[in-house]
Amino acid sequence: MSAPTLASLAADLAAGRTTSRKLVEDCLAKIADPNGEGQRVYLHVDKDAALAAADAMDALRKVGAAPSRFAGIPVSIKDLFDIKGQVTRAGSRALDDSAPAVADAPAVARLRAAGFILIGRTNMVEFAYSGIGTNPHYGTPKGAWKREVGHVPGGSSSGAGVSVLDGMAHAALGTDTGGSCRIPAAFNGIVGYKPTQRRVPLDGAVPLSFTLDSIGPLARSVACCAAMDAVLAGEPEFELTPRAIKGMRLAVPTTIAMDELDSVVSEIFERTIKLLTEKGALIERIEVSSFNDIPLMSSKGGFTAAESYAWHRELLAAKGDVYDPRVSVRIARGETQNAADYIDLLPMRRSLIARTEATIAPYDALVMPTCPIAPPTIAEMDDDKVFAKKNLMALRNCTLINMIDGCAISLPISRKDEAPVGLMLAAAGGSDRRIFELAAGVEKAVRG
């Protein structure tokens, strides 16, 4: 039996086939399973509060007062977000002595107001600064691929992805600065969404790069992500109608995005493109020459290094020895940028966005592999050079979309027993509803 979606869970709750308390108890049991990944996925489990909230939602539903159809469904929260009364550690030990948050982050508050149950805080790359998913402080959850070997879960929303994969939550709240929702989705065979940045408030989340950060969901289907995204953006839920594949105009960007693909990624991606073409999609391979500017813009660490260093510089001076060295060294690159370097980035990015949007305007969406690599093993990450190369590769394609202020979704396209590979559909900022409709159509075609 396939894993439940938010819609199927909502229908079961409405029909009395299940209760919120049962859903929460089932998730808690999976988290506590000594043979599972729960101890590495969750940094804090809010058992008592989750059960109390579940009972409250069940009572409200009985009298027809549930705040939304999703009320009572348990979700996980990335450790980057403020939850009232809890310490936000951002996957680090450097914030252990911070004061508890005095209020929920707006994204968390919106989920709570819709009746979602906050079951716990998920593990993540320290301060969200990697696409691989390792964490030396709290351990690294094993991803979907060959658990007996142990492959990385993708980052930085590593625990978020595995919490959904393993049924320890039915959706997850993550962030995405260069792929941190989409990479864990791709590596774990689920769906991850990066919205147009301005749609979801960034307040109450520890920043990585306030220019590139965005807040999005990880879940089991496109419709699940669309429903979560509407809540997070403070918009009414809309009827998601999948677009017909026939006549879809899709563009595969040959610039950067298709370079140095792992053979398994290339094979599965090309098979999917062939399938969509056979079903009537109009797919062209195009150059997006503006993408060539992005490596230059990132040569001194780009926005991420400059903006993270501004936030971290005092904490680094006081507690730099507590940081993961792979994170602190990347943040420290921001110190080498001067004001002129940073100011130069601003018009460069405006030009990048304008030229890219002009190039992709004739198409419904860009389509490319979410990650050019399959998930490497956790053991491989012991080698700093291997880590550095794999991390850059994992982030590469997703970062293209953050840099153009776009929106994008990752869909699983692998078959059973194949390495997990994601298909990314992306478009200019403000195209969120269109991306969901296109992705729902592609999902239907791919899953058959």
C-alpha positions, 0 to 999 in steps of 0.5 A: 500500500502506498504511503498516505497523502495529506488529502487521503489523511484528511479524508480519513479524519473527516470520515472517522476512519482514523483520529489525530491521536492515532496518527501522532501515536503512529509517528511517535512509534516510528520515531522511537523504533530503535531499528529506525533513523528516529534518533538521528532524524529528530533533535527534539520530539514534542511528545506530550504537546503533540498528543495534547494538540491531537486530542484538541483537534479530534475534539474540534473535529467532532463538533465541526470546528476543525480549523482546516481539513488538514487539522490533526495531521503531524508534521516535522519542523526543521531545527532552523525555525523558532517554536515558542518556548524552545531553543532554536539550535540550527543543527549546531552546538554553538546556540545551546545556551540561547534563550527559548523563542518567545514566539513561533516563526510565521511559517510555524504559526501558519501551520499551527493555525491550520491545525497541523500537529508539530511533532518535533524538530528535525536534524539538519546540516549545521546552519544549513550550509551544505547540500549533502546532509551530514552533521557531526554534532547529532549524527547523519540520518541514512537516506532512502538508498541502500540503508544497509550501506548508508547513503547521505540524505541530502541537505540541508533539510536532511531530517525533514526528508527522512521524517517524511520518507519513514512516516515519522511525519506526513509532511515537513517544513524546510528551507531552501537557499540552494536546494535544501528542500529539493535535494533531500526530496531527490535523494529520498524519493519524495517531493520538495518545493522551493517557492518564489521567495517573497511568498513566505515570510523568513522571520523567525528562521535562522538565516543563511542568505537573506537574498536567497533563503526561501521556506518550503515543504517536503511531502509525498506528492505534488498536491501535498506540497501545494497544500502546504505551500498555500498554508505557508504563503497565507493563501487559500487552498486552490483546486490543483488541476494537473496540466495535460502533458500534450502541448506542454512546452518544456526546455532542458537548459544545456548550459551547466545543468547537464554537465558531468551527470552521473550515468544513472542520473543521465539514464533515468532523466533521459528515459523520463524526457522520452516518456514525456515526449511520447505523451505529447510534451514539446521539449527543446534543449536550449542554451541559457547563456546567463547561467554562465554568470553564476560561477563568477558571482560565486567565486568569492562565496557570493551572497551566501558567504557574505550574508552568513558571515555578517550574521555569524561573525561575533558567534564565530569569534566566541565559539568558532571551535564548536562549529563543524569546520566544513561549515565555519570555513565556508562562512569565513569566506565572507570575511574576504569580501569587501563592500564593493565586492558585495555591491557589485553582486546586486546589479549582476543578479538583477541582470541575471534575472532579467536575461534568464527570464527573457530566455525562458519566457516562451516555455512553460518550465525548465526541466532538468535533473534536480541533482547531477549526482546520485546520493554518495555514501556517508562513509565517502564523506570522511574525505574532505576533497570528496565531500567538497566536490560532491557538495558542490555537485549536489547544490549546482542545479538547484542553486541556478533557480535560487539565483534567478529568484525562481520557483521549482519543484523536485519529483521522484522519477526512479523505479523500484530498486534504482538509485533515487533521482529527482526531476526538477521543474522550474520557472521565473518567480511568481509562477508557483501555481503554474509549476504545481499544475505542470508538476501534477501532470508530470507526476501523473505521467511518471507514476503511471 
